[in-house]
Amino acid sequence: MKIVFAISEVEELVKTGGLADVGKALPLALKEAGHDVSIVMPYYKSIAQQYKLAEALPAQALFAQGRVYHFTVRQLSWNDIDIHFIDYPAYFDRDGLYSNAYEAYKDNSERFCFFCGAALMAMQALELAPDIVHCHDWHTAILPFLLRNDTSGYFDSTRTVFTIHNAAFQGVEKLDDIPFLHHHPAILSQVHGGYINMLQSGIEFADKITTVSPNYAEELLTNLGSHGLHDRLVQRQQDLSGILNGCDYEQWNPATDAFLPENFDSENLLPKSRCKAVLQKNAGLPEKSDVPVLGMVCRLTEQKGFGYLLPVLDDLMDHNIQMVIVGTGDPGVCMDLNEYAQNHPDQFAFINGFSTEHAHLVEAGSDFFLMPSQFEPCGLNQMYSLAYGTIPIVRAVGGLKDTVNDPLQDAQNATGFVFDAPSSDALLACIRRALLFYYEHPKRFKAMQKRAMQTRFTWQTAADEYSNLYQSLKP
């Protein structure tokens, strides 16, 4: 089938989070499965600096609310996939994708609604004639609405799939502040109290809705887990499915990882202890091979569970453990972690920043990896941790529940430790249970590590599920 991905970021080109990982891996897996795949995305400043691309079309003109948007379409052949860039410097020639260093751009809704309209025009001008337009998150959520209301006839056989990567981000804005949509003939159906919720529009108008794990799809149908979208999603639940993201095992493979001091695999875990020693040294902690290291690499936000973790750090330091946390984000969380590191220099290290090398070393050198998230649509770090024999300690939410097996539920297939309640006490009890297992059952712990390393969540599996979904939409 002919599939066009409409997405705001693709790894290797631009990335702010896990959306970019999907933007790279899923098109490649779908192409490998035999589909004709192309991508449409904004021509950001950072991409323009990397690639000086020729125009693929004559200059285009898009009319809306008495305004004329003159834009160009540029093209790059990337891994044998054509990427079509919407070049409109007034909106995309900026230092950040969605924000400057301090705050989100005030015209983000206008920027990405225009992008959706320009993407639609570009598809027609390029004669792409897609069977499927696959849209991702709020940035492209208005595309299904525009396609449904297109009167050209060109897209009559085109169907839309809308993937929600994180329903907490919805693109809510006053219609008055979105000039591109202001006078669209059908837009009033999407206005509530003067505001448009773009994610909600994607849910309403897409032919199929997916999210990035089966359990997150179930959570989205509940009041508690839907981020206020419960009613809309329940109305569309027959068209909603959860397809688990895959893991890039070429990039995250301890046997070949160039960022590690020594490589290892499930048949030879001994070099993992060398990775642990280097992690301890780099983090400024005493090099103790017999002390379990708990690692954490993430954005420092409430979503990642710091509201559960910070209150029990004193209790955790009573145990014979070390902790290494790497990340950036909430200044308040940064300040708390910095202070804690200063007060517990032999047990606790905080690296305020992010580097790929740090991320890989924490995954390889830790004994446990903490992900006590409030919510986690899919999560990738638990998959990386499993691949590196670093046992995840996770909350039973979203994709974490789908990918980690607790010995209390399935001793034969256990790969980590899982807790349910959204509380500090539940997190502390789970960590203590994991530490007891580490100290009391070293052989079983090593068996769990090997089992974890042999677990696979591939993009090929995800691509097969998406292929079936696309096929179900054939007219």
Secondary structure, 3 states (H helix, E strand, C coil): CEEEEECCCECCCECCCHHHHHHHHHHHHHHHCCCEEEEEEECCHHHHHHCCCCECCCCEEEEECCEEEEEEEEEEEECCEEEEEEECHHHHCCCCCCECCCCECCCHHHHHHHHHHHHHHHHHHCCCCCCEEEEECHHHCCHHHHHHCCCCCCCCCCEEEEEECCCCCCCEEEHHHCCCCCCCCCHHHHEECCEEEHHHHHHHHCCEEEECCHHHHHHCCCCCCCCCCHHHHHHCHHHEEECCCCCCCCCCCCCCCCCCCCCCECCECHHHHHHHHHHHHHCCCCCCCCCCEEEEECCECHHHCHHHHHHHHHHHHCCCCEEEEEECECHHHHHHHHHHHHHCCCCEEEEECCCHHHHHHHHHHCCEEEECCCCCCCCCHHHHHHHCCCEEEEECCHHHHHHCCCCCCCHHHCCCEEECCCCHHHHHHHHHHHHHHHHHCHHHHHHHHHHHHCCCCCHHHHHHHHHHHHHHCCC
